[in-house]
Amino acid sequence: MIKQFIQLFCFYILFISCRHNASISSGDKNNIIISIQPFSGIPTAEKEYVFNELKKKYPLVEIKENIDLPLLAYNAIRNRYRADSLINFLHTGVATDHIIIGLTNRDISRTKDNVADWGVMGLGFCPGNACVASSFRLQAYDKSKQLFKVAIHELGHTFGLPHCSVSTCFMHDAEGKNRSNEENEFCGKCKSYLISKGWKFSTKN
């Protein structure tokens, strides 16, 4: 009798647990909140432009107060910040139902092939829950617009999108260059994928 009771109890706990996990999984793709985390020094106009433009593509976006860049990510020799260290820093404080993107105007870098400290405009893991975008290497004119394109590219990676071969797509590989002037929208394939993840696009986009 005791054995049967234990079996029924275990089955009940497993049943409740599965239901709870299933409800989280089914809502994940439509309830993720994108948090914009500006780092000190980023101009107000740039961070607000990214926020406003992103809201047109994804309904759940918030913007946080500026915080200082973490010293643990700083490379004093090159006077730049490690992008992967910034991502790890952002990752530790993000909630399970959030994806966070850091915005900075400082130079950032990563390790690429045989280069230990390769300067980049942004970095995001595919998939992941944190990424970073920098305006340091962008052109002086339309810098806010370019930063948005870098940001949405890295966010695409965090939602699971790889690089795209379509030259006008936000997910096109920059290959170490600033190709933001060529990119104007997600291609049909990338857009369809993001819609399945809860992104919204107006009919004019």
N, CA and C atoms as a LAMMPS dump frame, in Angstrom:
ITEM: TIMESTEP
0
ITEM: NUMBER OF ATOMS
615
ITEM: BOX BOUNDS ff ff ff
-5.0000000000000000e+02 5.0000000000000000e+02
-5.0000000000000000e+02 5.0000000000000000e+02
-5.0000000000000000e+02 5.0000000000000000e+02
ITEM: ATOMS id mol type element x y z
1 1 1 N 0.822 -1.203 0
2 1 2 C 0 0 0
3 1 3 C 0.864 1.265 0
4 2 1 N 1.902 1.252 0.831
5 2 2 C 2.816 2.384 0.902
6 2 3 C 3.542 2.564 -0.43
7 3 1 N 3.935 1.42 -1.031
8 3 2 C 4.637 1.469 -2.31
9 3 3 C 3.746 2.1 -3.384
10 4 1 N 2.447 1.73 -3.408
11 4 2 C 1.529 2.27 -4.395
12 4 3 C 1.344 3.781 -4.189
13 5 1 N 1.282 4.182 -2.905
14 5 2 C 1.117 5.6 -2.588
15 5 3 C 2.315 6.406 -3.09
16 6 1 N 3.523 5.874 -2.879
17 6 2 C 4.742 6.551 -3.311
18 6 3 C 4.764 6.681 -4.833
19 7 1 N 4.347 5.603 -5.529
20 7 2 C 4.325 5.634 -6.99
21 7 3 C 3.34 6.684 -7.51
22 8 1 N 2.152 6.745 -6.867
23 8 2 C 1.149 7.722 -7.282
24 8 3 C 1.617 9.146 -7.012
25 9 1 N 2.284 9.326 -5.864
26 9 2 C 2.792 10.639 -5.503
27 9 3 C 3.855 11.105 -6.499
28 10 1 N 4.766 10.206 -6.856
29 10 2 C 5.824 10.535 -7.812
30 10 3 C 5.248 10.865 -9.182
31 11 1 N 4.236 10.104 -9.585
32 11 2 C 3.588 10.352 -10.866
33 11 3 C 2.928 11.727 -10.867
34 12 1 N 2.297 12.095 -9.728
35 12 2 C 1.629 13.386 -9.621
36 12 3 C 2.64 14.532 -9.738
37 13 1 N 3.783 14.398 -9.033
38 13 2 C 4.822 15.43 -9.085
39 13 3 C 5.364 15.576 -10.501
40 14 1 N 5.595 14.422 -11.169
41 14 2 C 6.097 14.443 -12.539
42 14 3 C 5.101 15.093 -13.473
43 15 1 N 3.809 14.8 -13.256
44 15 2 C 2.756 15.353 -14.098
45 15 3 C 2.689 16.875 -13.965
46 16 1 N 2.734 17.357 -12.709
47 16 2 C 2.679 18.798 -12.462
48 16 3 C 3.897 19.482 -13.056
49 17 1 N 5.073 18.851 -12.888
50 17 2 C 6.318 19.419 -13.413
51 17 3 C 6.286 19.527 -14.924
52 18 1 N 5.797 18.484 -15.591
53 18 2 C 5.731 18.487 -17.048
54 18 3 C 4.781 19.56 -17.557
55 19 1 N 3.653 19.711 -16.864
56 19 2 C 2.691 20.732 -17.261
57 19 3 C 3.296 22.117 -17.115
58 20 1 N 4.012 22.319 -16.006
59 20 2 C 4.638 23.616 -15.766
60 20 3 C 5.683 23.924 -16.837
61 21 1 N 6.541 22.96 -17.15
62 21 2 C 7.572 23.162 -18.161
63 21 3 C 6.978 23.387 -19.539
64 22 1 N 5.892 22.648 -19.835
65 22 2 C 5.249 22.781 -21.131
66 22 3 C 4.672 24.178 -21.311
67 23 1 N 4.082 24.741 -20.222
68 23 2 C 3.5 26.066 -20.334
69 23 3 C 4.574 27.118 -20.554
70 24 1 N 5.741 26.946 -19.945
71 24 2 C 6.843 27.875 -20.143
72 24 3 C 7.343 27.79 -21.579
73 25 1 N 7.539 26.568 -22.078
74 25 2 C 8.077 26.383 -23.416
75 25 3 C 7.146 26.951 -24.478
76 26 1 N 5.84 26.743 -24.3
77 26 2 C 4.898 27.195 -25.316
78 26 3 C 4.809 28.713 -25.367
79 27 1 N 5.146 29.381 -24.242
80 27 2 C 5.049 30.828 -24.223
81 27 3 C 6.361 31.529 -24.472
82 28 1 N 7.457 30.786 -24.454
83 28 2 C 8.78 31.394 -24.573
84 28 3 C 8.913 32.27 -25.801
85 29 1 N 8.515 31.734 -26.946
86 29 2 C 8.801 32.42 -28.197
87 29 3 C 8.005 33.706 -28.359
88 30 1 N 6.876 33.84 -27.637
89 30 2 C 6.048 35.022 -27.78
90 30 3 C 6.118 35.959 -26.581
91 31 1 N 6.801 35.579 -25.523
92 31 2 C 6.828 36.388 -24.32
93 31 3 C 8.215 36.832 -23.903
94 32 1 N 9.204 36.59 -24.724
95 32 2 C 10.546 37.057 -24.422
96 32 3 C 10.566 38.589 -24.483
97 33 1 N 11.18 39.207 -23.495
98 33 2 C 11.343 40.662 -23.472
99 33 3 C 12.78 40.997 -23.87
100 34 1 N 12.93 41.912 -24.799
101 34 2 C 14.257 42.387 -25.175
102 34 3 C 14.597 43.588 -24.3
103 35 1 N 15.674 43.482 -23.55
104 35 2 C 16.135 44.581 -22.707
105 35 3 C 17.331 45.254 -23.371
106 36 1 N 17.244 46.553 -23.539
107 36 2 C 18.37 47.33 -24.049
108 36 3 C 19.135 47.886 -22.856
109 37 1 N 20.396 47.511 -22.749
110 37 2 C 21.233 47.985 -21.645
111 37 3 C 22.3 48.938 -22.189
112 38 1 N 22.064 50.248 -22.069
113 38 2 C 23.075 51.198 -22.541
114 38 3 C 24.227 51.281 -21.531
115 39 1 N 25.429 51.358 -22.053
116 39 2 C 26.589 51.588 -21.204
117 39 3 C 26.914 53.082 -21.203
118 40 1 N 27.542 53.536 -20.143
119 40 2 C 27.878 54.953 -19.999
120 40 3 C 28.642 55.453 -21.219
121 41 1 N 28.261 56.642 -21.698
122 41 2 C 28.931 57.241 -22.846
123 41 3 C 28.139 57.157 -24.13
124 42 1 N 27.208 56.219 -24.213
125 42 2 C 26.415 56.093 -25.433
126 42 3 C 25.473 57.301 -25.522
127 43 1 N 25.47 58.02 -26.631
128 43 2 C 24.584 59.189 -26.75
129 43 3 C 23.108 58.81 -26.616
130 44 1 N 22.347 59.687 -26.003
131 44 2 C 20.912 59.442 -25.802
132 44 3 C 20.205 59.223 -27.126
133 45 1 N 20.558 60.014 -28.135
134 45 2 C 19.894 59.898 -29.443
135 45 3 C 20.091 58.516 -30.048
136 46 1 N 21.273 57.936 -29.866
137 46 2 C 21.557 56.627 -30.445
138 46 3 C 20.752 55.521 -29.761
139 47 1 N 20.742 55.51 -28.44
140 47 2 C 20.028 54.442 -27.737
141 47 3 C 18.518 54.563 -27.932
142 48 1 N 18.016 55.79 -28.005
143 48 2 C 16.575 55.97 -28.202
144 48 3 C 16.163 55.586 -29.624
145 49 1 N 17.028 55.841 -30.59
146 49 2 C 16.729 55.444 -31.971
147 49 3 C 16.641 53.926 -32.062
148 50 1 N 17.597 53.232 -31.461
149 50 2 C 17.576 51.767 -31.472
150 50 3 C 16.301 51.255 -30.816
151 51 1 N 15.939 51.83 -29.687
152 51 2 C 14.73 51.422 -28.973
153 51 3 C 13.481 51.622 -29.842
154 52 1 N 13.324 52.803 -30.411
155 52 2 C 12.122 53.121 -31.189
156 52 3 C 12.011 52.277 -32.454
157 53 1 N 13.137 52.045 -33.142
158 53 2 C 13.103 51.243 -34.355
159 53 3 C 12.867 49.765 -34.051
160 54 1 N 13.436 49.301 -32.96
161 54 2 C 13.252 47.899 -32.59
162 54 3 C 11.809 47.616 -32.208
163 55 1 N 11.157 48.592 -31.584
164 55 2 C 9.754 48.43 -31.207
165 55 3 C 8.854 48.198 -32.42
166 56 1 N 9.302 48.666 -33.582
167 56 2 C 8.52 48.462 -34.804
168 56 3 C 8.607 47.017 -35.295
169 57 1 N 9.621 46.298 -34.833
170 57 2 C 9.846 44.919 -35.267
171 57 3 C 9.444 43.898 -34.209
172 58 1 N 9.569 44.309 -32.959
173 58 2 C 9.326 43.378 -31.857
174 58 3 C 8.574 44.127 -30.763
175 59 1 N 7.432 43.597 -30.314
176 59 2 C 6.556 44.367 -29.423
177 59 3 C 7.034 44.537 -27.986
178 60 1 N 7.852 43.619 -27.492
179 60 2 C 8.225 43.645 -26.077
180 60 3 C 9.669 44.098 -25.909
181 61 1 N 9.848 45.404 -25.804
182 61 2 C 11.186 45.979 -25.665
183 61 3 C 11.188 46.962 -24.503
184 62 1 N 12.237 46.918 -23.707
185 62 2 C 12.417 47.874 -22.622
186 62 3 C 13.827 48.439 -22.704
187 63 1 N 14.016 49.632 -22.143
188 63 2 C 15.342 50.238 -22.123
189 63 3 C 15.7 50.567 -20.686
190 64 1 N 16.891 50.184 -20.285
191 64 2 C 17.335 50.356 -18.913
192 64 3 C 18.165 51.631 -18.758
193 65 1 N 18.44 51.978 -17.499
194 65 2 C 19.312 53.105 -17.204
195 65 3 C 20.756 52.746 -17.574
196 66 1 N 21.525 53.75 -17.908
197 66 2 C 22.936 53.533 -18.236
198 66 3 C 23.7 52.935 -17.057
199 67 1 N 24.639 52.063 -17.37
200 67 2 C 25.543 51.528 -16.353
201 67 3 C 26.975 51.64 -16.881
202 68 1 N 27.946 51.57 -15.982
203 68 2 C 29.349 51.631 -16.38
204 68 3 C 29.776 50.331 -17.05
205 69 1 N 30.685 50.435 -17.971
206 69 2 C 31.292 49.254 -18.572
207 69 3 C 32.115 48.528 -17.509
208 70 1 N 32.039 47.21 -17.467
209 70 2 C 32.783 46.453 -16.448
210 70 3 C 34.285 46.46 -16.709
211 71 1 N 35.048 46.724 -15.687
212 71 2 C 36.503 46.76 -15.813
213 71 3 C 37.076 45.409 -16.216
214 72 1 N 36.392 44.334 -15.839
215 72 2 C 36.897 42.989 -16.151
216 72 3 C 36.949 42.735 -17.657
217 73 1 N 36.225 43.535 -18.435
218 73 2 C 36.215 43.356 -19.895
219 73 3 C 37.21 44.272 -20.606
220 74 1 N 37.886 45.128 -19.842
221 74 2 C 38.748 46.148 -20.453
222 74 3 C 40.13 45.612 -20.803
223 75 1 N 40.572 45.9 -22.019
224 75 2 C 41.919 45.578 -22.48
225 75 3 C 42.701 46.882 -22.561
226 76 1 N 43.472 47.149 -21.517
227 76 2 C 44.179 48.421 -21.418
228 76 3 C 45.211 48.6 -22.522
229 77 1 N 45.802 47.519 -22.989
230 77 2 C 46.833 47.592 -24.029
231 77 3 C 46.256 48.172 -25.324
232 78 1 N 45.037 47.757 -25.662
233 78 2 C 44.411 48.218 -26.907
234 78 3 C 43.359 49.301 -26.666
235 79 1 N 43.096 49.622 -25.407
236 79 2 C 42.069 50.602 -25.041
237 79 3 C 40.707 50.235 -25.645
238 80 1 N 40.346 48.995 -25.457
239 80 2 C 39.064 48.507 -25.962
240 80 3 C 38.52 47.462 -25.006
241 81 1 N 37.294 47.034 -25.246
242 81 2 C 36.622 46.084 -24.364
243 81 3 C 36.357 44.774 -25.108
244 82 1 N 36.541 43.677 -24.396
245 82 2 C 36.283 42.361 -24.978
246 82 3 C 34.776 42.141 -25.091
247 83 1 N 34.319 41.908 -26.333
248 83 2 C 32.886 41.718 -26.564
249 83 3 C 32.353 40.475 -25.859
250 84 1 N 33.139 39.389 -25.863
251 84 2 C 32.674 38.164 -25.208
252 84 3 C 32.562 38.353 -23.703
253 85 1 N 33.474 39.14 -23.114
254 85 2 C 33.398 39.416 -21.679
255 85 3 C 32.189 40.286 -21.35
256 86 1 N 31.866 41.216 -22.238
257 86 2 C 30.672 42.036 -22.046
258 86 3 C 29.407 41.187 -22.098
259 87 1 N 29.386 40.235 -23.03
260 87 2 C 28.24 39.336 -23.133
261 87 3 C 28.104 38.497 -21.867
262 88 1 N 29.21 37.978 -21.366
263 88 2 C 29.161 37.194 -20.125
264 88 3 C 28.673 38.045 -18.962
265 89 1 N 29.108 39.301 -18.911
266 89 2 C 28.664 40.228 -17.877
267 89 3 C 27.157 40.454 -17.959
268 90 1 N 26.651 40.685 -19.158
269 90 2 C 25.214 40.904 -19.345
270 90 3 C 24.421 39.64 -19.048
271 91 1 N 24.98 38.499 -19.447
272 91 2 C 24.319 37.206 -19.283
273 91 3 C 24.024 36.889 -17.817
274 92 1 N 24.931 37.254 -16.929
275 92 2 C 24.771 36.893 -15.51
276 92 3 C 23.589 37.593 -14.852
277 93 1 N 23.17 38.72 -15.399
278 93 2 C 22.091 39.457 -14.748
279 93 3 C 20.764 39.428 -15.475
280 94 1 N 20.661 38.642 -16.548
281 94 2 C 19.425 38.653 -17.336
282 94 3 C 18.44 37.599 -16.823
283 95 1 N 17.17 37.963 -16.778
284 95 2 C 16.121 37.043 -16.348
285 95 3 C 15.877 35.983 -17.414
286 96 1 N 15.248 34.879 -17.015
287 96 2 C 15.057 33.748 -17.93
288 96 3 C 14.143 34.095 -19.1
289 97 1 N 13.264 35.072 -18.932
290 97 2 C 12.334 35.426 -20.012
291 97 3 C 12.772 36.7 -20.739
292 98 1 N 14.07 37.005 -20.668
293 98 2 C 14.605 38.197 -21.319
294 98 3 C 15.786 37.85 -22.231
295 99 1 N 15.972 38.684 -23.226
296 99 2 C 17.209 38.721 -24.007
297 99 3 C 17.732 40.138 -23.871
298 100 1 N 19.014 40.283 -23.628
299 100 2 C 19.571 41.612 -23.355
300 100 3 C 20.633 41.973 -24.378
301 101 1 N 20.615 43.234 -24.788
302 101 2 C 21.639 43.735 -25.701
303 101 3 C 22.291 44.963 -25.081
304 102 1 N 23.613 44.94 -25.02
305 102 2 C 24.353 46.083 -24.526
306 102 3 C 24.702 47.021 -25.672
307 103 1 N 24.59 48.324 -25.43
308 103 2 C 24.946 49.333 -26.427
309 103 3 C 26.08 50.189 -25.885
310 104 1 N 27.131 50.352 -26.673
311 104 2 C 28.27 51.146 -26.247
312 104 3 C 28.835 51.95 -27.41
313 105 1 N 29.539 53.019 -27.077
314 105 2 C 30.262 53.793 -28.101
315 105 3 C 31.763 53.54 -28.021
316 106 1 N 32.162 52.579 -27.194
317 106 2 C 33.568 52.235 -27.061
318 106 3 C 33.943 51.105 -28.017
319 107 1 N 35.224 51.024 -28.322
320 107 2 C 35.726 49.983 -29.216
321 107 3 C 35.622 48.617 -28.53
322 108 1 N 35.165 47.616 -29.266
323 108 2 C 35.046 46.267 -28.723
324 108 3 C 35.747 45.276 -29.654
325 109 1 N 36.094 44.119 -29.119
326 109 2 C 36.854 43.143 -29.911
327 109 3 C 36.534 41.727 -29.482
328 110 1 N 37.002 40.793 -30.289
329 110 2 C 36.854 39.367 -30.021
330 110 3 C 38.052 38.637 -30.612
331 111 1 N 38.18 37.372 -30.305
332 111 2 C 39.199 36.541 -30.937
333 111 3 C 38.619 35.953 -32.214
334 112 1 N 39.353 36.089 -33.316
335 112 2 C 38.892 35.556 -34.599
336 112 3 C 40.053 34.884 -35.31
337 113 1 N 39.89 33.586 -35.558
338 113 2 C 40.931 32.8 -36.238
339 113 3 C 42.27 32.972 -35.517
340 114 1 N 43.257 33.517 -36.216
341 114 2 C 44.585 33.679 -35.624
342 114 3 C 44.797 35.041 -34.965
343 115 1 N 43.762 35.873 -35
344 115 2 C 43.868 37.207 -34.408
345 115 3 C 43.252 37.168 -33.009
346 116 1 N 44.07 37.487 -32.002
347 116 2 C 43.604 37.395 -30.617
348 116 3 C 42.665 38.524 -30.237
349 117 1 N 42.8 39.669 -30.904
350 117 2 C 42.004 40.838 -30.509
351 117 3 C 41.518 41.575 -31.753
352 118 1 N 40.469 41.038 -32.344
353 118 2 C 39.924 41.535 -33.606
354 118 3 C 38.802 42.52 -33.315
355 119 1 N 38.941 43.769 -33.792
356 119 2 C 37.899 44.764 -33.557
357 119 3 C 36.616 44.438 -34.296
358 120 1 N 35.48 44.602 -33.636
359 120 2 C 34.178 44.281 -34.229
360 120 3 C 33.159 45.377 -33.916
361 121 1 N 32.063 45.358 -34.654
362 121 2 C 30.956 46.281 -34.402
363 121 3 C 29.955 45.683 -33.426
364 122 1 N 29.901 44.353 -33.38
365 122 2 C 28.956 43.701 -32.478
366 122 3 C 29.26 42.224 -32.361
367 123 1 N 28.616 41.592 -31.396
368 123 2 C 28.786 40.158 -31.203
369 123 3 C 27.553 39.591 -30.522
370 124 1 N 27.119 38.436 -31.012
371 124 2 C 25.995 37.741 -30.395
372 124 3 C 26.128 36.256 -30.643
373 125 1 N 25.843 35.448 -29.635
374 125 2 C 25.913 34.003 -29.79
375 125 3 C 24.611 33.481 -30.381
376 126 1 N 24.694 32.389 -31.134
377 126 2 C 23.549 31.884 -31.899
378 126 3 C 23.232 30.432 -31.517
379 127 1 N 22.185 30.209 -30.719
380 127 2 C 21.357 31.213 -30.037
381 127 3 C 21.983 31.625 -28.713
382 128 1 N 21.369 32.567 -28.034
383 128 2 C 21.861 33.02 -26.744
384 128 3 C 20.844 33.933 -26.087
385 129 1 N 21.255 34.565 -24.989
386 129 2 C 20.346 35.505 -24.336
387 129 3 C 21 36.858 -24.083
388 130 1 N 22.201 37.065 -24.657
389 130 2 C 22.883 38.346 -24.492
390 130 3 C 23.74 38.632 -25.714
391 131 1 N 23.826 39.907 -26.076
392 131 2 C 24.672 40.332 -27.193
393 131 3 C 25.077 41.778 -26.957
394 132 1 N 25.942 42.296 -27.823
395 132 2 C 26.435 43.656 -27.646
396 132 3 C 26.651 44.296 -29.011
397 133 1 N 26.422 45.612 -29.092
398 133 2 C 26.632 46.365 -30.324
399 133 3 C 27.364 47.658 -29.983
400 134 1 N 28.288 48.043 -30.85
401 134 2 C 29.09 49.24 -30.62
402 134 3 C 28.994 50.187 -31.803
403 135 1 N 28.974 51.497 -31.514
404 135 2 C 28.939 52.508 -32.574
405 135 3 C 30.334 53.039 -32.905
406 136 1 N 31.361 52.515 -32.25
407 136 2 C 32.715 53.043 -32.384
408 136 3 C 33.218 52.987 -33.826
409 137 1 N 32.947 51.918 -34.544
410 137 2 C 33.477 51.717 -35.89
411 137 3 C 32.497 52.148 -36.984
412 138 1 N 31.425 52.811 -36.619
413 138 2 C 30.421 53.218 -37.593
414 138 3 C 30.748 54.596 -38.159
415 139 1 N 30.17 54.891 -39.31
416 139 2 C 30.407 56.18 -39.953
417 139 3 C 29.739 57.299 -39.16
418 140 1 N 30.297 58.487 -39.249
419 140 2 C 29.803 59.611 -38.45
420 140 3 C 28.361 59.978 -38.807
421 141 1 N 28.026 59.923 -40.098
422 141 2 C 26.662 60.262 -40.486
423 141 3 C 25.745 59.045 -40.326
424 142 1 N 24.509 59.28 -39.96
425 142 2 C 23.519 58.205 -39.76
426 142 3 C 24.018 57.149 -38.773
427 143 1 N 24.767 57.574 -37.773
428 143 2 C 25.332 56.596 -36.849
429 143 3 C 24.245 55.85 -36.084
430 144 1 N 23.181 56.546 -35.699
431 144 2 C 22.089 55.897 -34.964
432 144 3 C 21.439 54.804 -35.804
433 145 1 N 21.231 55.096 -37.081
434 145 2 C 20.616 54.127 -37.99
435 145 3 C 21.521 52.913 -38.184
436 146 1 N 22.819 53.171 -38.314
437 146 2 C 23.765 52.072 -38.468
438 146 3 C 23.824 51.212 -37.208
439 147 1 N 23.803 51.867 -36.033
440 147 2 C 23.849 51.13 -34.776
441 147 3 C 22.623 50.226 -34.637
442 148 1 N 21.48 50.726 -35.067
443 148 2 C 20.277 49.897 -35.039
444 148 3 C 20.458 48.647 -35.886
445 149 1 N 21.063 48.79 -37.055
446 149 2 C 21.257 47.645 -37.945
447 149 3 C 22.223 46.625 -37.339
448 150 1 N 23.261 47.128 -36.663
449 150 2 C 24.175 46.219 -35.969
450 150 3 C 23.436 45.512 -34.836
451 151 1 N 22.648 46.28 -34.09
452 151 2 C 21.92 45.718 -32.943
453 151 3 C 20.924 44.646 -33.368
454 152 1 N 20.164 44.925 -34.422
455 152 2 C 19.138 43.963 -34.827
456 152 3 C 19.78 42.715 -35.448
457 153 1 N 20.954 42.889 -36.046
458 153 2 C 21.716 41.739 -36.556
459 153 3 C 22.113 40.822 -35.399
460 154 1 N 22.664 41.397 -34.334
461 154 2 C 23.092 40.577 -33.199
462 154 3 C 21.895 39.965 -32.469
463 155 1 N 20.806 40.693 -32.384
464 155 2 C 19.595 40.133 -31.776
465 155 3 C 19.067 38.967 -32.609
466 156 1 N 19.183 39.072 -33.93
467 156 2 C 18.784 37.958 -34.786
468 156 3 C 19.556 36.699 -34.437
469 157 1 N 20.858 36.861 -34.169
470 157 2 C 21.669 35.714 -33.76
471 157 3 C 21.159 35.123 -32.442
472 158 1 N 20.851 35.976 -31.478
473 158 2 C 20.412 35.451 -30.18
474 158 3 C 19.101 34.671 -30.306
475 159 1 N 18.271 35.048 -31.277
476 159 2 C 17.027 34.315 -31.502
477 159 3 C 17.239 33.073 -32.367
478 160 1 N 18.476 32.84 -32.808
479 160 2 C 18.784 31.605 -33.523
480 160 3 C 19.051 31.742 -35.007
481 161 1 N 19.105 32.958 -35.526
482 161 2 C 19.347 33.137 -36.954
483 161 3 C 20.842 33.121 -37.266
484 162 1 N 21.264 32.334 -38.257
485 162 2 C 22.665 32.369 -38.71
486 162 3 C 22.844 33.526 -39.686
487 163 1 N 24.047 33.688 -40.226
488 163 2 C 24.261 34.685 -41.263
489 163 3 C 23.482 34.313 -42.52
490 164 1 N 23.126 35.335 -43.278
491 164 2 C 22.292 35.154 -44.471
492 164 3 C 23.09 35.554 -45.712
493 165 1 N 22.848 34.868 -46.816
494 165 2 C 23.563 35.15 -48.065
495 165 3 C 22.963 36.321 -48.842
496 166 1 N 21.774 36.782 -48.461
497 166 2 C 21.124 37.903 -49.152
498 166 3 C 21.797 39.208 -48.716
499 167 1 N 22.376 39.937 -49.659
500 167 2 C 23.202 41.106 -49.33
501 167 3 C 22.427 42.242 -48.679
502 168 1 N 21.112 42.319 -48.931
503 168 2 C 20.317 43.406 -48.365
504 168 3 C 19.667 43.035 -47.03
505 169 1 N 19.879 41.812 -46.579
506 169 2 C 19.252 41.331 -45.33
507 169 3 C 20.054 41.803 -44.124
508 170 1 N 19.356 42.12 -43.039
509 170 2 C 20.024 42.515 -41.798
510 170 3 C 21.003 41.443 -41.305
511 171 1 N 20.775 40.194 -41.681
512 171 2 C 21.6 39.096 -41.186
513 171 3 C 22.779 38.776 -42.106
514 172 1 N 23.006 39.592 -43.109
515 172 2 C 24.145 39.37 -44.01
516 172 3 C 25.449 39.551 -43.242
517 173 1 N 26.42 38.697 -43.514
518 173 2 C 27.706 38.745 -42.815
519 173 3 C 28.504 39.966 -43.28
520 174 1 N 28.879 40.818 -42.334
521 174 2 C 29.639 42.019 -42.679
522 174 3 C 31.06 41.695 -43.107
523 175 1 N 31.566 40.531 -42.694
524 175 2 C 32.916 40.083 -43.054
525 175 3 C 33.97 41.137 -42.713
526 176 1 N 33.82 41.724 -41.552
527 176 2 C 34.81 42.683 -41.072
528 176 3 C 34.647 44.098 -41.61
529 177 1 N 33.619 44.344 -42.403
530 177 2 C 33.395 45.674 -42.979
531 177 3 C 32.046 46.224 -42.53
532 178 1 N 31.881 47.518 -42.676
533 178 2 C 30.603 48.148 -42.369
534 178 3 C 29.736 48.145 -43.622
535 179 1 N 28.82 47.205 -43.692
536 179 2 C 27.945 47.07 -44.863
537 179 3 C 26.523 47.525 -44.554
538 180 1 N 26.368 48.333 -43.522
539 180 2 C 25.024 48.716 -43.078
540 180 3 C 24.238 49.477 -44.143
541 181 1 N 24.929 50.211 -45.013
542 181 2 C 24.221 50.949 -46.062
543 181 3 C 23.558 50.022 -47.079
544 182 1 N 24.051 48.801 -47.176
545 182 2 C 23.493 47.837 -48.121
546 182 3 C 22.292 47.094 -47.522
547 183 1 N 22.205 47.057 -46.212
548 183 2 C 21.163 46.283 -45.535
549 183 3 C 19.963 47.164 -45.232
550 184 1 N 18.778 46.703 -45.605
551 184 2 C 17.592 47.529 -45.378
552 184 3 C 16.42 46.79 -44.743
553 185 1 N 16.494 45.463 -44.617
554 185 2 C 15.371 44.7 -44.039
555 185 3 C 15.781 43.24 -43.936
556 186 1 N 15.03 42.467 -43.145
557 186 2 C 15.214 41.021 -43.151
558 186 3 C 14.674 40.458 -44.462
559 187 1 N 15.366 39.481 -45.014
560 187 2 C 14.834 38.809 -46.203
561 187 3 C 13.613 37.983 -45.795
562 188 1 N 12.887 37.47 -46.774
563 188 2 C 11.664 36.732 -46.481
564 188 3 C 11.876 35.532 -45.58
565 189 1 N 12.957 34.801 -45.802
566 189 2 C 13.234 33.599 -45.024
567 189 3 C 13.544 33.95 -43.569
568 190 1 N 14.392 34.938 -43.367
569 190 2 C 14.746 35.346 -42.001
570 190 3 C 13.539 35.954 -41.288
571 191 1 N 12.745 36.719 -42.017
572 191 2 C 11.556 37.338 -41.424
573 191 3 C 10.55 36.274 -40.98
574 192 1 N 10.341 35.268 -41.808
575 192 2 C 9.411 34.195 -41.45
576 192 3 C 9.856 33.478 -40.182
577 193 1 N 11.161 33.251 -40.088
578 193 2 C 11.695 32.599 -38.885
579 193 3 C 11.425 33.443 -37.651
580 194 1 N 11.68 34.753 -37.743
581 194 2 C 11.489 35.625 -36.588
582 194 3 C 10.02 35.757 -36.209
583 195 1 N 9.138 35.743 -37.195
584 195 2 C 7.698 35.778 -36.9
585 195 3 C 7.303 34.564 -36.069
586 196 1 N 7.921 33.415 -36.355
587 196 2 C 7.639 32.209 -35.57
588 196 3 C 8.145 32.335 -34.142
589 197 1 N 9.034 33.315 -33.91
590 197 2 C 9.589 33.554 -32.58
591 197 3 C 8.931 34.74 -31.874
592 198 1 N 7.846 35.244 -32.462
593 198 2 C 7.108 36.312 -31.797
594 198 3 C 7.355 37.705 -32.317
595 199 1 N 8.181 37.851 -33.368
596 199 2 C 8.42 39.172 -33.91
597 199 3 C 7.193 39.613 -34.707
598 200 1 N 6.974 40.923 -34.763
599 200 2 C 5.832 41.496 -35.501
600 200 3 C 6.364 42.465 -36.55
601 201 1 N 5.797 42.402 -37.732
602 201 2 C 6.21 43.299 -38.798
603 201 3 C 4.98 43.937 -39.411
604 202 1 N 5.017 45.258 -39.579
605 202 2 C 3.875 45.941 -40.207
606 202 3 C 3.861 45.605 -41.685
607 203 1 N 2.738 45.842 -42.336
608 203 2 C 2.592 45.459 -43.748
609 203 3 C 3.515 46.263 -44.651
610 204 1 N 3.955 47.447 -44.202
611 204 2 C 4.841 48.264 -45.029
612 204 3 C 6.299 47.838 -44.918
613 205 1 N 6.625 46.936 -43.931
614 205 2 C 8 46.484 -43.75
615 205 3 C 8.324 45.282 -44.622
